[in-house]
Amino acid sequence: MKILTQSVRMLLLLTLLLGFGYTFLVTILGAVLFHHEATGSLLRNAKSEIIGSKLLAQKFENPKYFWPRPSSGDFASVPSGASNLGPTSAALKEAVEKREKALRESNSNSSDAVPEELLFTSASGLDPHISPKTAVFQVDRIVKARNLNAEQKTKLLRLIDESTKNKDSWLGDPIINVLLLNLALDQLG
């Protein structure tokens, strides 16, 4: 009986210490030391209205903007996740062919192959990044939709380069945050 009593006390102590105390401490430290990240890395406009998060992809369909990877959950954060369609799935093949056709039509000036990341959804369905190659693939569509001249197109290509992270890193592929790129694109003109 003595061992049972000690075990229950230890269980209660460790539950309070690790289940509540540790969680409370980490939450407070995160809120104080990493406030922006702990609150979702939200971005606000000049009127302090929330326009998005750097951590989650948003649906961009306007031809004047860069588009993110497709999402199997239509960019909703609650039912996020992969489609779970395997390589032999007829539904996956049909979805990819449909996306490729739509991308070819909307990016009619590009003779390049459609980047795979614009054809296949990410594992979470909310990946906020694209590769520089995927951004460059979309440039002609954006130039046409915004009626940009050759000088502005050059500025747009420079903007893509400036927005690229991990350019010289061996720890990961170069990436561009689509929301931040689109916000910078609006500032470009």
Rosetta blueprint (number, residue, H / E / L):
1 M L
2 K H
3 I H
4 L H
5 T H
6 Q H
7 S H
8 V H
9 R H
10 M H
11 L H
12 L H
13 L H
14 L H
15 T H
16 L H
17 L H
18 L H
19 G H
20 F H
21 G H
22 Y H
23 T H
24 F H
25 L H
26 V H
27 T H
28 I H
29 L H
30 G H
31 A H
32 V H
33 L H
34 F L
35 H H
36 H H
37 E H
38 A H
39 T L
40 G L
41 S L
42 L E
43 L E
44 R E
45 N L
46 A L
47 K L
48 S L
49 E L
50 I E
51 I E
52 G E
53 S E
54 K L
55 L L
56 L L
57 A L
58 Q L
59 K L
60 F L
61 E L
62 N L
63 P L
64 K L
65 Y L
66 F L
67 W L
68 P L
69 R L
70 P L
71 S L
72 S L
73 G L
74 D L
75 F L
76 A L
77 S L
78 V L
79 P L
80 S L
81 G L
82 A L
83 S L
84 N L
85 L L
86 G L
87 P L
88 T L
89 S L
90 A H
91 A H
92 L H
93 K H
94 E H
95 A H
96 V H
97 E H
98 K H
99 R H
100 E H
101 K H
102 A H
103 L H
104 R H
105 E H
106 S H
107 N L
108 S L
109 N L
110 S L
111 S L
112 D L
113 A L
114 V L
115 P L
116 E H
117 E H
118 L H
119 L L
120 F L
121 T L
122 S L
123 A L
124 S L
125 G L
126 L L
127 D L
128 P L
129 H E
130 I E
131 S L
132 P H
133 K H
134 T H
135 A H
136 V H
137 F H
138 Q L
139 V H
140 D H
141 R H
142 I H
143 V H
144 K H
145 A H
146 R H
147 N L
148 L L
149 N L
150 A H
151 E H
152 Q H
153 K H
154 T H
155 K H
156 L H
157 L H
158 R H
159 L H
160 I H
161 D H
162 E H
163 S H
164 T L
165 K E
166 N L
167 K L
168 D L
169 S L
170 W L
171 L L
172 G L
173 D L
174 P L
175 I E
176 I E
177 N E
178 V H
179 L H
180 L H
181 L H
182 N H
183 L H
184 A H
185 L H
186 D H
187 Q H
188 L H
189 G L
